[in-house]
């Protein structure tokens, strides 16, 4: 792969807008792009979790930060007046499936309108637009043999996935008709890693069970998912932008997921952490809504595009996640140094031939 110094030179002073920049993925991307010398602007409707990366690293003081809701068309239009960005990464969304079942109208309106208000304001045809949708946009018949490819049929059969299918199709339609930016839709597997405090997500719930003795409730223990670490996601996106920024293609889409046969079900994760922590994890089961049992992605396209070899296996992903939370709960004062060390380690192996 190319030398890191070249990539840092490319990103230096690049104007990057990240929506949803205080969330789990957005805050990590903000931190990494700052390390690469970019001029980062962020839009979020709140400051995120008090223990999230955005607040731990005091990123608000290191970027231009705007606090408003992208569903507000007037505020969005006003924000974009006389502003142009080299790169826009769109993460602002209602991101939890369970919220779609509890408040379906809210999640559908939010995810569609926030994206529409954003893309109709992009006024630079050279802008490289990264739109995060989800791995749940594909028509899923629950077969364990399916590894979804980017050209497979899209279909959303719950409020969350429906909203994301709409957004996925809308951005593609928009650039093909109006040519006002270049678009890449990212369909990402289940992202794990330190700094995720989302309600009713398996990793934060498990860590609270281990370190705070909180009762663990599992919605769907047998559900198999394509777990991928936050560092993999961030550095793949970073390298994708570097490699394809000069590409004149109007539209692309990519899955980000682990290699074949590295998907694990929820119960496997519980057992893995039980052995690692040497703590008995008691849990109860509570089916809150119907979920797909099997979900797997084919990652061949992005590996070919980036000449990419995955350097983490499934154990690496869960180990690095566990030790970040262990530092948080046991030696929080050393957490920032620990995080920078982890990032340096991953950067080294990611760009190593």
C-alpha positions in Angstrom: 0.0 0.0 0.0 0.9 3.7 -0.3 2.9 5.4 2.4 1.0 7.1 5.2 2.9 10.3 4.6 1.4 10.6 1.2 -2.1 10.0 2.5 -1.6 12.7 5.3 -0.3 15.1 2.6 -3.5 14.4 0.6 -5.8 15.1 3.6 -3.9 18.1 4.9 -6.3 21.1 5.0 -9.0 19.2 3.1 -12.4 20.7 4.0 -14.4 17.8 5.5 -17.9 18.0 6.7 -19.2 15.1 9.0 -22.8 15.0 9.9 -23.6 13.0 13.1 -20.1 13.8 14.1 -20.7 13.3 17.8 -22.0 9.8 17.4 -20.0 6.5 17.6 -18.7 6.3 14.1 -18.7 10.1 13.5 -16.6 10.9 16.5 -13.9 8.3 15.6 -13.8 9.6 12.0 -13.5 13.2 13.4 -10.5 12.1 15.6 -8.8 10.3 12.8 -9.2 13.0 10.1 -7.9 15.6 12.6 -4.8 13.4 13.0 -4.4 13.5 9.3 -4.4 17.3 9.2 -7.9 17.8 7.7 -10.1 20.9 8.5 -13.1 19.2 10.0 -16.6 20.7 10.4 -19.3 18.8 12.3 -23.1 19.0 12.4 -25.0 17.2 15.1 -28.2 17.9 17.1 -26.4 17.2 20.4 -23.0 16.5 22.0 -23.4 12.7 22.1 -22.7 10.5 25.1 -20.7 12.1 27.9 -18.3 9.1 27.7 -18.1 9.1 23.9 -15.0 9.8 21.9 -16.3 13.3 21.0 -16.3 14.4 24.6 -13.4 12.3 26.0 -11.1 13.9 23.4 -12.8 17.3 23.6 -13.2 17.4 19.9 -15.6 20.3 20.0 -12.6 22.6 20.7 -10.7 21.2 17.7 -13.3 21.6 14.9 -16.0 23.9 13.7 -19.1 22.5 15.3 -22.7 23.4 14.5 -25.5 22.1 16.7 -28.8 21.8 14.8 -31.1 19.2 13.3 -30.7 18.5 9.5 -34.5 17.8 9.3 -34.9 21.6 9.7 -34.8 22.7 6.1 -34.4 26.4 6.9 -31.4 25.9 9.2 -29.8 23.5 6.7 -30.2 25.9 3.8 -28.8 28.7 5.9 -25.8 26.7 7.0 -24.8 25.8 3.5 -25.0 29.4 2.2 -21.6 30.2 0.7 -20.0 27.0 2.0 -18.3 24.3 -0.1 -16.6 21.1 1.1 -14.2 18.7 -0.6 -15.6 15.7 1.3 -18.9 15.2 3.1 -19.5 12.1 5.3 -23.2 11.7 6.2 -23.9 9.8 9.3 -26.6 11.8 10.9 -29.5 9.4 11.4 -31.7 7.5 13.8 -29.5 4.4 13.8 -31.2 1.9 16.1 -33.6 -0.7 14.7 -35.5 -0.8 18.0 -36.3 2.9 17.7 -37.9 2.2 14.3 -40.4 -0.2 16.0 -41.1 2.2 18.9 -41.4 5.4 16.8 -41.7 4.4 13.1 -42.9 7.7 11.8 -40.1 9.6 13.5 -37.3 7.4 12.2 -38.6 7.4 8.7 -39.1 11.1 8.5 -35.7 11.8 10.2 -33.6 9.6 8.0 -35.2 10.6 4.7 -35.6 14.3 5.3 -32.2 14.9 6.9 -30.6 13.3 3.8 -32.8 15.2 1.3 -32.1 18.5 3.0 -28.4 17.8 2.9 -28.0 16.6 -0.7 -30.1 19.4 -2.2 -27.7 21.9 -0.7 -24.4 20.5 -2.0 -23.3 23.0 -4.6 -19.9 21.7 -5.6 -19.8 19.0 -8.4 -16.3 18.0 -7.1 -17.6 17.2 -3.6 -17.0 13.5 -2.7 -20.1 12.4 -0.7 -19.9 9.4 1.5 -23.3 8.3 2.7 -23.6 5.6 5.4 -26.7 3.5 4.9 -26.7 -0.1 6.4 -26.2 -3.7 5.8 -29.9 -4.2 6.3 -30.9 -2.6 3.0 -30.8 -6.0 1.2 -33.8 -8.3 0.6 -33.1 -10.9 3.3 -34.9 -14.3 3.3 -32.9 -15.4 6.3 -30.9 -18.0 4.4 -27.5 -18.7 6.0 -26.1 -19.2 2.6 -26.7 -15.6 1.4 -23.7 -13.2 1.2 -25.2 -10.0 -0.1 -23.4 -8.2 -2.9 -23.8 -4.6 -3.8 -26.0 -5.3 -6.9 -28.5 -7.5 -5.0 -32.1 -6.4 -4.6 -32.8 -3.8 -2.0 -35.8 -4.1 0.3 -36.7 -2.7 3.7 -39.2 -4.7 5.7 -39.0 -2.8 9.0 -39.1 1.0 9.6 -35.3 1.4 10.0 -34.2 -0.6 7.0 -37.0 0.9 4.9 -35.8 4.4 5.7 -32.2 3.4 4.8 -33.3 1.8 1.5 -35.0 5.0 0.6 -31.9 7.1 1.4 -29.7 4.6 -0.5 -31.8 4.9 -3.6 -32.5 8.6 -3.2 -28.8 9.6 -3.2 -28.1 7.4 -6.3 -31.1 8.9 -8.1 -30.1 12.4 -7.1 -26.5 12.4 -8.5 -27.6 10.6 -11.7 -30.2 13.4 -12.3 -28.6 16.5 -11.0 -24.8 15.8 -11.1 -24.1 18.2 -8.2 -21.7 15.8 -6.4 -20.2 12.4 -6.5 -21.7 9.8 -4.2 -20.6 6.6 -2.5 -23.1 4.6 -0.5 -21.5 2.6 2.3 -23.4 -0.5 3.5 -21.6 -1.4 6.7 -21.9 -4.4 8.9 -22.4 -4.2 12.7 -19.7 -1.9 14.0 -18.0 -2.6 17.3 -15.3 -0.9 19.3 -14.6 1.5 22.2 -16.8 4.5 22.8 -20.1 3.0 21.8 -22.7 3.7 24.5 -25.9 3.2 22.4 -28.9 2.0 24.3 -29.8 -1.7 23.8 -26.7 -2.6 21.7 -24.9 -5.8 22.5 -21.4 -4.6 23.1 -22.2 -1.7 25.5 -24.7 -3.8 27.3 -22.2 -6.6 27.7 -19.5 -4.3 29.0 -21.9 -2.9 31.6 -22.7 -6.5 32.6 -19.1 -7.4 33.0 -17.8 -4.2 34.7 -20.9 -2.8 36.4 -22.7 -6.1 37.1 -25.8 -4.9 35.3 -28.3 -7.5 34.2 -27.9 -8.4 30.5 -31.0 -8.9 28.3 -30.6 -10.5 24.9 -33.2 -9.9 22.2 -32.0 -12.5 19.7 -29.1 -14.7 21.0 -28.9 -16.8 17.8 -28.7 -13.8 15.4 -25.6 -13.9 13.3 -24.1 -10.6 12.1 -21.1 -9.3 10.2 -19.2 -7.7 13.0 -16.4 -5.3 12.0 -14.2 -3.0 14.2 -14.5 0.7 14.1 -10.9 1.1 13.2 -11.4 -1.0 10.1 -14.4 1.0 9.1 -12.6 4.4 9.6 -9.4 3.4 7.8 -11.2 1.8 4.9 -13.3 4.9 4.4 -10.2 7.1 4.7 -8.3 5.0 2.1 -11.4 4.8 -0.1 -11.5 8.6 -0.3 -7.8 8.8 -0.9 -7.8 6.2 -3.6 -11.0 7.3 -5.4 -11.1 11.0 -4.9 -9.8 11.7 -8.4 -12.2 9.2 -9.9 -14.8 10.8 -12.1 -17.5 8.1 -11.4 -20.7 9.7 -10.3 -21.9 6.8 -8.2 -20.5 3.8 -6.4 -21.6 1.5 -3.5 -19.6 -0.7 -1.2 -20.1 -3.2 1.5 -17.8 -3.1 4.5 -17.8 -6.3 6.4 -15.5 -9.1 7.7 -14.3 -11.9 5.6 -16.4 -14.9 4.9 -17.0 -17.3 7.8 -16.0 -14.6 10.4 -19.6 -13.7 11.2 -20.7 -14.7 14.8 -23.9 -14.9 16.6 -24.7 -13.0 19.8 -24.4 -16.0 22.0 -20.9 -16.7 20.7 -19.9 -13.1 21.7 -21.4 -13.6 25.2 -19.4 -16.8 25.7 -16.2 -15.3 24.3 -16.3 -12.4 26.8 -17.3 -14.7 29.6 -14.1 -16.7 29.1 -12.0 -13.6 28.5 -13.2 -11.8 31.6 -13.5 -14.9 33.8 -16.8 -13.5 35.0 -20.1 -15.4 34.8 -22.5 -13.5 32.6 -26.1 -14.1 33.5 -28.6 -13.0 30.9 -32.3 -13.2 30.2 -34.0 -13.3 26.8 -36.7 -10.9 25.7 -38.0 -10.8 22.2 -38.9 -7.2 21.6 -39.5 -7.5 17.8 -38.9 -9.9 15.0 -35.3 -9.8 13.7 -33.5 -11.6 10.9 -31.4 -14.5 12.2 -28.9 -14.5 9.4 -27.2 -11.4 7.8 -23.9 -11.7 5.9 -22.2 -9.4 3.4 -19.8 -10.1 0.5 -16.8 -7.7 0.8 -15.1 -8.7 -2.5 -15.8 -5.4 -4.2 -14.1 -3.1 -1.8 -11.2 -5.5 -1.3 -10.6 -5.4 -5.1 -11.1 -1.7 -5.4 -8.6 -0.9 -2.6 -6.3 -4.0 -3.1 -7.3 -4.6 0.5 -6.3 -7.4 2.9 -8.1 -7.5 6.2 -5.5 -7.5 9.1 -8.0 -8.2 11.9 -9.7 -11.5 12.4 -12.9 -11.9 14.5 -11.0 -12.5 17.7 -8.9 -9.3 17.2 -12.0 -7.3 16.8 -13.6 -8.4 20.0 -10.3 -8.3 22.0 -9.5 -4.7 21.1 -13.0 -3.7 21.9 -12.9 -5.4 25.3 -9.6 -3.9 26.4 -10.8 -0.4 25.5 -13.7 -0.7 27.8 -11.5 -2.3 30.5 -9.3 0.8 30.4 -12.3 3.0 30.6 -13.7 1.3 33.7 -10.4 0.4 35.4 -7.8 3.0 34.4 -9.7 5.9 32.7 -6.8 8.3 33.2 -4.7 6.3 30.8 -7.5 5.9 28.2 -6.5 8.7 25.8 -2.9 7.4 25.6 -4.3 3.8 25.2 -6.5 5.0 22.4 -3.8 6.8 20.5 -1.5 3.7 20.9 -4.2 1.5 19.5 -4.8 3.8 16.5 -1.1 3.9 15.8 -0.9 0.1 16.0 -3.8 -0.4 13.6 -2.6 2.3 11.2 0.7 0.5 11.0 -0.8 -2.9 10.2 -3.5 -1.5 7.9 -1.0 0.2 5.6 1.7 -2.5 5.8 2.2 -4.5 2.7 
